[in-house]
């Protein structure tokens, strides 16, 4: 059943009109940020876990004060940790007049205090509009249980792998798994699996991944824009509705595979990432004591990946202004 979350007035600010996306991946706060009040975030029916604010989730967002309005279908475009232990969530959509609007909400963080601490007339603070910490994710970074993972002894179902089993990695050959876990969830909303048709990513058979799972592609445009031809992109950024599409299902079993460092595994032949950190939902006594890991390739945000356009699949190994 939908419910509402009421935010503290010092924990949110807005960007509207020309302040929305007016920099490369950034927006500018409407001035002054404390002129808005009474933020209410209302969940939508069908969200399996509405207290987890994942990119792509949709809410109704209402605020009062200067320019107060309602964004009926506000999409989460950013979900990051805050500087002092809270969070940073950015919603984006159209207000009741059809104009672009964003709300930055920082539960557990004093956003207004941060703004005025960093304010100067010549360098007004702004905020990033996509995730800035790829290792931080409420989402599932995982394989469908039936996905076959390359091992030195042949392909094995992800669901059949256990800690200590060897898997083939793109960069390091055979490596043992440090930890595995499985979770059966409703395969809808933010947990909807993405289905990749045979051959699209060099995969020899259809492959299902969680929407946030990173895959490696090769792109001349990525080399031009980011200085690296091989990059990691979230599979949801490659969804075209035909060759790569969302595939809702009543239930899906997701499998998490962790090594002692971030690696690229071959799932049905396509290079897909292993875990970079233990998922948030794992109880501490059951979680291995490993810090978040450095990524083996540069990671692009969803928007950066969408902007690339064409790419080549890889089937086998071979700011001066303050911003929050």
Backbone torsions as a table, in degrees:
resi	resn	phi	psi	omega
1	UNK	NA	132.4	179.4
2	UNK	-60.0	148.3	176.6
3	UNK	-145.7	169.9	-175.8
4	UNK	-114.4	147.1	175.7
5	UNK	-117.0	130.3	-177.1
6	UNK	-107.9	120.5	-174.3
7	UNK	-95.0	152.2	173.7
8	UNK	-69.8	144.9	-176.6
9	UNK	-63.6	-26.2	179.4
10	UNK	-86.4	3.4	-176.2
11	UNK	-109.2	13.8	177.1
12	UNK	-153.9	160.4	174.7
13	UNK	-153.9	172.9	-175.7
14	UNK	-132.7	160.5	168.7
15	UNK	-130.8	129.8	-179.2
16	UNK	-133.6	161.5	174.8
17	UNK	56.0	-126.9	-177.0
18	UNK	-70.2	-10.8	177.2
19	UNK	-81.9	-10.6	-177.8
20	UNK	-83.8	124.1	176.8
21	UNK	51.7	44.6	-178.6
22	UNK	-94.7	8.9	173.8
23	UNK	-138.6	174.2	178.8
24	UNK	-68.7	96.7	-178.5
25	UNK	74.8	17.8	-176.8
26	UNK	-136.2	162.2	172.5
27	UNK	-132.6	164.3	179.7
28	UNK	-109.8	137.5	177.4
29	UNK	-63.6	138.5	165.6
30	UNK	-62.1	140.6	-173.3
31	UNK	-105.4	136.5	-11.1
32	UNK	-82.1	154.0	-175.6
33	UNK	-65.8	-23.4	-179.3
34	UNK	-86.3	12.6	178.1
35	UNK	-84.0	-8.0	177.0
36	UNK	-102.6	159.4	-177.4
37	UNK	-155.6	170.2	169.0
38	UNK	58.8	54.1	176.3
39	UNK	-75.1	128.2	175.9
40	UNK	-125.1	125.6	179.7
41	UNK	-112.1	116.9	-176.5
42	UNK	-111.3	129.2	-177.5
43	UNK	-74.8	164.2	178.9
44	UNK	-109.4	147.7	176.3
45	UNK	-62.1	141.1	177.0
46	UNK	97.8	-10.7	177.0
47	UNK	-76.7	117.3	-174.3
48	UNK	-63.9	-32.4	179.4
49	UNK	-144.8	79.0	-171.8
50	UNK	-68.1	-11.7	178.1
51	UNK	-84.0	-5.9	172.2
52	UNK	-100.4	114.8	-175.2
53	UNK	-93.9	93.1	-176.1
54	UNK	-102.5	145.5	175.5
55	UNK	-52.5	131.6	-177.7
56	UNK	101.0	-21.2	175.9
57	UNK	-65.7	151.1	-175.7
58	UNK	-122.8	135.1	179.5
59	UNK	-135.8	166.3	166.2
60	UNK	-100.0	127.2	-175.2
61	UNK	-122.2	127.9	179.8
62	UNK	-129.5	138.9	173.5
63	UNK	-142.6	159.8	-179.8
64	UNK	-114.8	-168.7	-178.0
65	UNK	82.1	-151.1	-176.9
66	UNK	-61.0	119.1	179.6
67	UNK	71.5	18.3	-177.1
68	UNK	-52.6	139.9	-175.6
69	UNK	-163.5	-176.6	175.4
70	UNK	-124.6	135.1	170.9
71	UNK	-107.8	105.4	-172.1
72	UNK	-65.9	-40.5	-179.0
73	UNK	-124.7	74.9	-178.8
74	UNK	-85.1	118.4	-177.5
75	UNK	-93.2	134.5	174.4
76	UNK	-71.8	120.3	178.5
77	UNK	-110.6	-11.2	178.8
78	UNK	-149.1	139.9	174.8
79	UNK	-147.9	104.2	-174.4
80	UNK	-132.3	162.6	170.2
81	UNK	-73.5	148.6	175.9
82	UNK	-85.3	171.9	-175.5
83	UNK	-70.2	-20.8	-176.8
84	UNK	-124.4	26.9	174.6
85	UNK	105.0	-7.1	177.0
86	UNK	-88.3	-146.1	-179.1
87	UNK	-138.3	169.1	175.3
88	UNK	-133.8	117.7	178.6
89	UNK	-125.8	131.4	177.4
90	UNK	-117.1	124.9	175.6
91	UNK	-103.1	146.0	-179.6
92	UNK	-138.3	140.0	177.5
93	UNK	179.8	-161.1	179.2
94	UNK	-111.3	137.2	177.6
95	UNK	-77.1	-175.9	-175.6
96	UNK	-65.6	-17.7	176.8
97	UNK	-93.1	3.3	-179.5
98	UNK	81.8	15.3	-178.6
99	UNK	-98.0	148.8	-179.8
100	UNK	-66.3	142.1	179.9
101	UNK	-150.4	145.4	173.8
102	UNK	-131.0	145.5	173.8
103	UNK	-121.9	124.8	173.3
104	UNK	-103.0	120.8	-177.2
105	UNK	-117.9	130.6	-176.0
106	UNK	-124.4	74.0	-179.8
107	UNK	-57.2	126.5	-178.7
108	UNK	83.4	0.9	179.2
109	UNK	-122.6	142.7	177.0
110	UNK	-87.2	87.4	-175.8
111	UNK	-64.3	-43.6	-179.5
112	UNK	-62.3	-41.5	177.4
113	UNK	-61.9	-42.3	178.1
114	UNK	-61.3	-42.7	-177.5
115	UNK	-60.5	-51.9	-175.3
116	UNK	-70.9	-28.3	175.2
117	UNK	-65.4	-27.6	-176.4
118	UNK	-107.2	3.3	-175.0
119	UNK	-79.5	131.9	163.5
120	UNK	-139.2	156.9	-177.5
121	UNK	-63.2	-27.7	-176.2
122	UNK	-93.4	-13.0	-176.8
123	UNK	-144.8	75.3	-179.6
124	UNK	-71.4	135.3	-177.2
125	UNK	-63.4	152.7	173.7
126	UNK	-134.2	-168.3	178.9
127	UNK	-144.7	149.9	177.2
128	UNK	-77.1	147.4	-175.3
129	UNK	-109.3	6.8	172.9
130	UNK	-136.4	165.5	-177.7
131	UNK	-56.5	134.9	179.3
132	UNK	-107.8	-10.4	-178.9
133	UNK	-125.3	91.0	-175.4
134	UNK	-60.1	-25.2	-179.0
135	UNK	-74.7	-16.9	-178.9
136	UNK	-92.6	121.7	-179.8
137	UNK	-158.3	130.4	170.2
138	UNK	-76.8	-12.4	-167.6
139	UNK	-86.8	172.5	178.1
140	UNK	-89.7	122.9	173.2
141	UNK	-105.4	93.9	-168.6
142	UNK	-161.1	169.2	-178.8
143	UNK	-102.2	148.5	167.0
144	UNK	-61.7	144.9	-175.4
145	UNK	-57.5	-29.0	-176.4
146	UNK	-87.1	-7.7	179.2
147	UNK	-61.7	134.4	-178.9
148	UNK	-95.7	125.1	-175.4
149	UNK	-102.9	136.1	179.8
150	UNK	-70.1	132.1	173.6
151	UNK	-129.3	166.1	177.3
152	UNK	-60.4	-13.4	-177.0
153	UNK	-111.1	13.3	-179.7
154	UNK	114.1	-177.6	-178.8
155	UNK	-77.4	137.0	176.6
156	UNK	-133.0	143.3	176.6
157	UNK	-59.0	139.1	178.3
158	UNK	-56.0	-37.6	-177.9
159	UNK	-65.2	-21.1	-177.0
160	UNK	-91.8	-5.9	-178.0
161	UNK	-82.4	149.9	-179.9
162	UNK	-140.6	165.1	178.0
163	UNK	-54.7	134.7	-178.7
164	UNK	97.1	-19.6	178.0
165	UNK	-68.7	144.9	177.5
166	UNK	-86.3	137.7	173.1
167	UNK	-126.9	154.2	178.3
168	UNK	-84.1	130.5	176.1
169	UNK	-113.5	152.9	-178.9
170	UNK	-65.0	-38.3	-172.0
171	UNK	-101.7	-23.9	-168.2
172	UNK	-126.2	12.2	-179.6
173	UNK	69.8	-147.1	179.5
174	UNK	-74.3	128.5	-179.8
175	UNK	-135.5	143.6	179.7
176	UNK	-80.2	145.1	172.9
177	UNK	-72.6	136.6	177.9
178	UNK	-86.5	-34.6	-172.7
179	UNK	-162.9	144.8	173.8
180	UNK	-135.4	157.9	176.3
181	UNK	-155.8	156.4	177.6
182	UNK	-131.7	150.0	176.1
183	UNK	-149.1	128.5	177.7
184	UNK	-94.6	125.6	-175.2
185	UNK	-136.6	167.9	172.3
186	UNK	-73.6	124.6	-174.3
187	UNK	-86.2	57.8	-179.8
188	UNK	-138.9	171.1	-179.4
189	UNK	54.7	-132.5	-175.5
190	UNK	-67.5	-15.8	-179.1
191	UNK	-98.5	8.9	178.0
192	UNK	-63.1	127.3	177.3
193	UNK	-71.7	156.0	174.9
194	UNK	-105.2	129.4	-179.5
195	UNK	-101.6	123.4	178.7
196	UNK	-106.4	121.2	-179.0
197	UNK	-69.4	155.7	-178.1
198	UNK	-52.8	131.0	173.7
199	UNK	89.7	-14.8	-174.2
200	UNK	-65.5	-41.9	179.2
201	UNK	-111.7	24.4	-175.4
202	UNK	82.2	5.9	179.9
203	UNK	-77.5	135.7	-178.0
204	UNK	-82.7	-3.8	178.9
205	UNK	-152.4	161.2	176.3
206	UNK	-55.4	145.8	-174.2
207	UNK	-136.8	136.5	175.1
208	UNK	-115.8	134.4	177.8
209	UNK	-133.3	161.1	169.6
210	UNK	-68.9	153.4	-170.5
211	UNK	-63.9	-26.5	-178.1
212	UNK	-90.3	-3.7	-176.5
213	UNK	-63.3	136.6	179.3
214	UNK	-89.8	136.9	173.6
215	UNK	-122.7	156.2	179.8
216	UNK	-97.3	133.3	174.1
217	UNK	-130.0	165.2	174.7
218	UNK	-115.7	132.7	-175.2
219	UNK	-147.3	125.0	174.8
220	UNK	-64.2	-34.0	178.0
221	UNK	-67.6	-36.2	176.0
222	UNK	-63.4	-39.5	178.1
223	UNK	-64.4	-38.3	179.8
224	UNK	-69.5	-41.0	-174.4
225	UNK	-86.4	-35.8	-171.1
226	UNK	-121.3	-1.9	175.8
227	UNK	81.3	9.7	179.4
228	UNK	-140.8	129.2	179.4
229	UNK	-77.9	-35.3	178.5
230	UNK	-98.6	122.5	-175.9
231	UNK	-137.8	160.5	173.9
232	UNK	-100.9	133.8	178.7
233	UNK	-133.2	146.5	175.3
234	UNK	-68.8	135.4	-174.7
235	UNK	-59.4	-28.7	-179.7
236	UNK	-63.2	-23.9	178.5
237	UNK	-72.6	-16.1	-178.5
238	UNK	-99.6	0.3	-178.4
239	UNK	-62.8	124.2	177.2
240	UNK	-119.8	1.9	178.3
241	UNK	83.3	-6.8	-178.5
242	UNK	-123.1	-72.3	-177.7
243	UNK	-79.9	-30.7	175.1
244	UNK	-130.4	118.3	-173.8
245	UNK	-145.1	158.3	171.2
246	UNK	-70.8	141.9	-178.1
247	UNK	-132.5	80.0	179.8
248	UNK	-58.0	146.4	-178.5
249	UNK	-151.7	149.3	-179.7
250	UNK	-55.6	-40.0	178.4
251	UNK	-148.2	150.3	174.5
252	UNK	-142.7	141.2	174.6
253	UNK	-100.9	117.9	179.6
254	UNK	-99.3	141.1	-178.6
255	UNK	-118.7	131.2	179.3
256	UNK	-104.7	131.2	-179.4
257	UNK	-123.8	120.7	-176.8
258	UNK	-120.7	132.8	171.4
259	UNK	-111.3	-178.8	-178.9
260	UNK	-76.8	-7.3	170.9
261	UNK	-151.4	162.9	-179.8
262	UNK	-65.5	132.5	-178.9
263	UNK	-139.8	166.3	171.9
264	UNK	-104.5	119.6	176.8
265	UNK	-98.1	162.7	177.9
266	UNK	-107.3	107.9	178.4
267	UNK	-102.2	112.2	-172.6
268	UNK	54.3	22.6	-179.8
269	UNK	98.6	-10.3	-179.4
270	UNK	-92.9	135.6	-178.9
271	UNK	-75.8	115.3	-177.1
272	UNK	-129.0	146.7	-175.0
273	UNK	-73.2	151.7	164.1
274	UNK	-85.9	174.8	179.3
275	UNK	-61.9	144.2	172.1
276	UNK	-100.2	-15.0	179.5
277	UNK	-159.6	158.5	177.8
278	UNK	-71.0	133.7	-179.1
279	UNK	-58.0	150.6	-176.9
280	UNK	-61.0	-30.1	-172.5
281	UNK	-79.3	-9.5	-176.9
282	UNK	-75.5	124.4	177.7
283	UNK	-58.3	141.8	-175.9
284	UNK	-54.7	-41.7	180.0
285	UNK	-62.2	-24.2	-177.2
286	UNK	-95.2	-7.3	-173.7
287	UNK	-91.9	135.0	173.9
288	UNK	-66.6	147.6	-176.8
289	UNK	-87.4	82.3	179.1
290	UNK	-129.8	138.6	177.2
291	UNK	-75.7	163.1	172.6
292	UNK	-55.8	142.8	-170.9
293	UNK	-104.3	149.4	174.4
294	UNK	-70.6	140.1	-178.5
295	UNK	-74.2	146.9	-177.7
296	UNK	-80.4	-13.9	174.6
297	UNK	-140.4	158.1	175.2
298	UNK	-58.7	140.1	-179.1
299	UNK	-103.5	128.8	175.3
300	UNK	-98.3	146.0	173.8
301	UNK	-72.2	171.0	179.5
302	UNK	-57.3	-47.1	-177.2
303	UNK	-66.5	-39.5	178.0
304	UNK	-63.5	-40.4	-179.2
305	UNK	-67.3	-41.9	178.8
306	UNK	-60.9	-36.7	-177.0
307	UNK	-70.1	-15.5	-177.2
308	UNK	-68.6	-36.4	-175.6
309	UNK	75.8	-126.5	-175.6
310	UNK	-66.2	151.4	177.6
311	UNK	-149.1	167.0	177.1
312	UNK	-111.3	123.8	177.1
313	UNK	-67.8	152.1	178.6
314	UNK	-120.5	108.2	-172.2
315	UNK	-92.8	-26.1	-173.4
316	UNK	-135.1	156.5	179.9
317	UNK	-62.2	152.4	178.4
318	UNK	178.9	NA	NA
319	UNK	NA	118.8	179.0
320	UNK	-73.2	-26.9	177.8
321	UNK	-92.3	134.1	-178.9
322	UNK	-58.7	134.4	178.2
323	UNK	-133.4	139.3	178.9
324	UNK	-102.0	NA	NA
